[in-house]
Amino acid sequence: MIQTAFYLPSPLLRPYVHHYWILQTRDMSTSHTVMPMESLKWIFHRKRPFDVNGQPDLHTKASVCGQYKAAIHIESSEALEVIMVFFQPYAARLVMNAPCTEFANANIDFDLLENPAFSELKRQVLEADTHADCISYIERFLLRQLIRTQDSPYLQPLEHVFRQMTASAGEVRVEALADAACLSERQFRRIFADYVGMTPKQMLCVRRFHQAANALMQQEEASFDSLLCRLGYTDHSHFNREFHRLAGMSPTDFVHHLEDVNRQGCLTAYRSYHCSDE
């Protein structure tokens, strides 16, 4: 059995948190390739953490998960109960009060952070009776954390940049995004990496990759040719090379992977994790 739930944050936190995602499994083994995401996350394992790329980490039960440059493989032979906080890509820096580049390609336990309040939040969430209680503890912590953080002059410009990136169907130039943020290109690249955790070029590649992967998951496209045209890839070689770099597999192999996920009865959960608008 597998269950997922998707919750929106309270109105005050929506500029900072995109959504909460909860996964529960029982009496089943799971083995999936998880695609790179564009936002930093918090992950709480209320049961045994899953193995990542074949490596168990039984002690990391609450962690900050930065953006990975490539897909990771997760598996578990035991029941799972996972709560994830998906931050707005441009807002996690204010919550963490640290450059998001410090968390890139890393999964850092709350107990290793300098602020002891993270360890207390970890204890509260892991010991809470219900998921509603978990989210309540998380939201109270976030509000206290944001009160202590000075307002940033870059939050709204970066939010505007991401709206423009979402609205653009094809290729987007970094110069145009810098103009949208009313920043010089050099300043924009520096601030973007500090707040988001990756460079603008890396983010554009990840977003375009996700559009392609989500279309494959939703079976929206009859052929890869229409994807290439819609997303602005120059040719099949470019598309296949970029897709393989991020997913660790070809688009065709990814479709076969989705078939395996479906046979496990996990396709709906897999989609809900990767397709944040569902």
Legacy VTK file of the C-alpha trace (Angstrom):
# vtk DataFile Version 3.0
C-alpha trace
ASCII
DATASET POLYDATA
POINTS 278 float
0.000 0.000 0.000
1.200 3.523 -0.811
-0.419 6.850 0.060
0.582 10.421 -0.683
-0.810 13.767 0.402
-0.169 17.305 -0.842
-0.777 20.340 1.394
-0.431 24.054 0.728
1.181 26.253 3.386
-0.687 28.886 5.348
-1.101 32.212 3.477
1.721 33.944 5.364
4.187 31.257 4.277
3.212 30.910 0.613
5.924 33.340 -0.557
8.454 30.937 1.000
6.997 27.406 0.953
5.591 25.846 -2.212
3.938 22.818 -0.589
4.210 19.963 1.892
4.315 16.402 0.570
3.680 13.278 2.653
4.460 9.691 1.646
3.437 6.546 3.511
4.069 2.956 2.467
3.272 -0.338 4.154
4.154 -3.947 3.397
6.038 -3.195 0.199
9.515 -2.630 -1.199
10.252 0.536 -3.139
13.023 1.212 -5.638
12.930 4.357 -7.751
15.099 6.856 -9.559
14.277 10.354 -8.307
14.841 13.191 -10.745
16.758 16.369 -9.751
14.479 19.080 -8.391
14.733 22.845 -8.671
14.103 23.665 -5.004
15.710 22.963 -1.654
13.697 20.634 0.605
13.424 19.549 4.204
12.922 15.827 4.682
11.587 14.178 7.856
11.681 10.372 8.105
9.258 9.290 10.822
10.257 5.687 10.165
13.435 4.154 8.732
15.098 6.438 6.138
15.425 5.002 2.656
18.788 4.082 1.163
20.220 6.621 -1.292
22.386 5.359 -4.149
22.791 2.096 -2.266
24.005 3.754 0.945
21.914 3.523 4.153
21.972 6.494 6.525
19.892 5.428 9.482
20.743 8.462 11.608
19.688 11.197 9.153
15.994 11.333 10.007
15.548 15.085 9.488
17.670 16.912 6.953
18.132 19.782 4.542
18.297 18.384 1.008
19.827 20.759 -1.505
19.448 20.552 -5.260
21.244 17.616 -6.839
22.828 17.971 -10.263
21.712 14.492 -11.310
19.120 11.880 -10.429
19.500 9.719 -7.313
18.272 6.195 -6.662
16.274 5.481 -3.513
15.103 2.139 -2.170
13.599 0.630 0.925
12.338 -2.786 1.960
10.509 -1.399 4.997
7.535 0.840 5.669
8.100 4.546 5.015
6.573 7.671 6.501
8.136 10.780 4.990
7.194 14.450 5.304
8.818 16.887 2.887
8.799 20.669 2.801
9.307 22.014 -0.736
10.486 25.626 -0.600
9.990 28.228 -3.276
13.265 28.041 -5.244
14.215 31.625 -4.413
13.110 31.696 -0.733
14.996 28.988 1.165
17.995 31.257 1.722
15.904 33.456 4.043
14.727 30.443 6.044
18.157 28.854 6.330
19.938 32.206 6.844
22.800 30.811 4.775
23.710 30.677 1.072
21.835 27.836 -0.612
25.050 26.827 -2.392
26.174 25.392 0.972
23.525 22.674 0.605
23.997 21.832 -3.086
24.417 18.099 -3.765
24.136 17.414 -0.050
21.716 16.018 2.520
22.617 17.646 5.847
21.170 16.458 9.141
19.392 19.070 11.256
21.649 18.185 14.192
24.677 19.395 12.195
23.262 22.871 11.639
24.515 25.728 13.802
21.042 26.666 15.044
19.938 24.285 17.876
16.309 25.145 17.131
16.514 22.798 14.125
17.255 19.868 16.453
14.222 20.775 18.546
12.038 20.925 15.422
13.384 17.511 14.418
12.350 16.069 17.786
8.887 17.644 17.611
8.109 16.392 14.105
9.417 12.880 14.704
7.442 12.546 17.952
4.210 14.259 16.795
0.992 12.235 16.902
-0.453 13.330 13.552
0.664 14.827 10.260
-1.387 17.910 11.042
0.656 18.333 14.212
3.872 17.904 12.201
2.914 20.663 9.778
1.826 22.892 12.658
5.260 22.527 14.316
6.994 23.218 10.987
4.927 26.325 10.274
5.448 27.799 13.734
9.186 27.234 13.358
9.235 28.853 9.910
7.356 31.922 11.102
9.753 32.384 14.027
12.720 31.901 11.718
11.450 34.456 9.212
10.712 37.024 11.928
14.398 36.882 12.857
15.484 37.280 9.247
15.720 40.735 7.763
13.608 41.381 4.688
15.554 40.848 1.491
15.400 43.340 -1.394
15.935 40.409 -3.780
12.935 38.242 -2.851
10.391 39.997 -5.066
12.751 40.426 -8.052
13.625 36.721 -7.950
9.961 35.790 -7.575
9.281 37.870 -10.701
12.125 36.089 -12.510
10.644 32.672 -11.724
7.209 33.756 -12.896
8.801 34.806 -16.180
10.647 31.491 -16.448
7.391 29.598 -15.874
5.504 31.674 -18.432
8.143 31.180 -21.137
7.450 28.094 -23.243
10.817 27.929 -24.985
14.405 28.927 -24.341
15.045 31.824 -21.931
18.204 33.918 -21.980
19.990 34.782 -18.731
20.366 38.380 -19.923
16.571 38.713 -20.130
16.170 37.332 -16.606
18.741 39.807 -15.262
16.778 42.623 -16.911
13.561 41.315 -15.333
15.253 41.474 -11.910
16.576 45.003 -12.638
20.113 43.788 -11.942
23.314 43.713 -13.940
24.006 40.280 -15.377
27.045 39.775 -13.132
25.126 40.794 -10.013
22.151 38.669 -11.031
24.273 35.526 -11.471
25.845 36.005 -8.017
22.571 36.695 -6.189
20.727 33.939 -8.031
23.292 31.298 -6.995
23.289 32.572 -3.413
19.487 32.428 -3.087
18.647 29.463 -5.303
21.632 27.155 -4.877
22.520 26.811 -8.542
23.431 29.105 -11.418
20.728 30.537 -13.701
21.953 28.304 -16.530
21.737 25.203 -14.337
18.228 26.149 -13.233
17.053 26.694 -16.803
18.417 23.269 -17.761
16.652 21.607 -14.811
13.346 23.355 -15.540
13.449 22.387 -19.209
14.377 18.827 -18.282
11.398 18.676 -15.904
9.036 19.867 -18.598
10.245 17.019 -20.790
10.170 14.423 -17.994
6.711 15.517 -16.816
5.361 15.332 -20.362
6.667 11.766 -20.567
5.121 10.935 -17.180
1.785 12.366 -18.270
2.098 10.747 -21.715
1.273 14.127 -23.247
3.463 13.826 -26.307
3.089 11.392 -29.181
6.776 11.651 -30.041
10.004 13.179 -28.840
9.961 15.459 -31.909
7.108 17.552 -30.498
8.980 17.845 -27.204
12.093 19.078 -28.981
10.103 21.720 -30.817
8.090 22.874 -27.816
11.002 23.124 -25.387
13.561 24.617 -27.752
16.133 21.807 -27.894
18.328 22.211 -30.953
18.170 18.558 -32.051
17.768 14.958 -30.845
21.411 14.707 -29.847
21.165 17.787 -27.629
17.945 16.541 -26.032
19.248 13.023 -25.388
22.579 14.262 -24.043
21.013 16.735 -21.602
18.316 14.298 -20.505
20.887 11.558 -19.824
23.126 13.956 -17.894
20.325 14.835 -15.476
18.341 11.585 -15.335
21.191 9.106 -15.667
19.244 7.388 -18.445
17.958 8.046 -21.928
14.389 9.300 -22.539
13.474 5.824 -23.807
14.918 4.186 -20.682
13.014 6.704 -18.575
9.759 5.609 -20.204
10.660 1.994 -19.360
11.430 3.108 -15.791
7.959 4.651 -15.572
6.502 1.344 -16.711
8.362 -0.399 -13.864
7.108 2.220 -11.398
3.569 1.628 -12.658
3.922 -2.133 -12.199
4.910 -1.461 -8.577
1.688 0.489 -8.132
3.616 3.702 -7.407
3.080 5.817 -10.536
0.575 8.206 -8.952
2.915 8.823 -5.996
5.889 9.196 -8.336
4.057 11.788 -10.387
2.849 13.689 -7.328
6.422 14.035 -6.093
7.823 15.303 -9.399
4.819 17.249 -10.703
4.346 19.926 -8.076
1.245 21.391 -9.723
-0.835 18.249 -9.225
LINES 1 279
278 0 1 2 3 4 5 6 7 8 9 10 11 12 13 14 15 16 17 18 19 20 21 22 23 24 25 26 27 28 29 30 31 32 33 34 35 36 37 38 39 40 41 42 43 44 45 46 47 48 49 50 51 52 53 54 55 56 57 58 59 60 61 62 63 64 65 66 67 68 69 70 71 72 73 74 75 76 77 78 79 80 81 82 83 84 85 86 87 88 89 90 91 92 93 94 95 96 97 98 99 100 101 102 103 104 105 106 107 108 109 110 111 112 113 114 115 116 117 118 119 120 121 122 123 124 125 126 127 128 129 130 131 132 133 134 135 136 137 138 139 140 141 142 143 144 145 146 147 148 149 150 151 152 153 154 155 156 157 158 159 160 161 162 163 164 165 166 167 168 169 170 171 172 173 174 175 176 177 178 179 180 181 182 183 184 185 186 187 188 189 190 191 192 193 194 195 196 197 198 199 200 201 202 203 204 205 206 207 208 209 210 211 212 213 214 215 216 217 218 219 220 221 222 223 224 225 226 227 228 229 230 231 232 233 234 235 236 237 238 239 240 241 242 243 244 245 246 247 248 249 250 251 252 253 254 255 256 257 258 259 260 261 262 263 264 265 266 267 268 269 270 271 272 273 274 275 276 277
